[in-house]
Amino acid sequence: MTSTNPKLNRAKGYHRFVDEAGEEYGSFEVFWDDSDIPVHGGSPRNYDADGNPVEPGWYWWACMPGCLPDGEATGPFETSALAYHDALSEG
């Protein structure tokens, strides 16, 4: 289950990548995942690329709202803010 502490999940949702000049490009999603979350419609979010259950935690992936992600999720992170900052450093 996600934490009820708002400081741990404040970065949940979609965000824009920003380059060194401050220009926005692309987007990414920060989300909580856990192998205990029920799978609906065969969603891959509960398993890694090898079919193993994911570790509970915060993840991010490059993704436009309403579209499939551009690759595997990165994580887990202890807080959504850590996932957010990792995405910006990788983007």
Buried (B, 14 or more C-beta within 10 A) or exposed (E): EBEEEEEBBEBBEEBEBEEEEEEEEBBBBBBBBBBEBEEEEEEBBBBEEEEEEBEBBBBBBBBEEEEEBEEEBBBBBEBBBBBBBBBBEEB
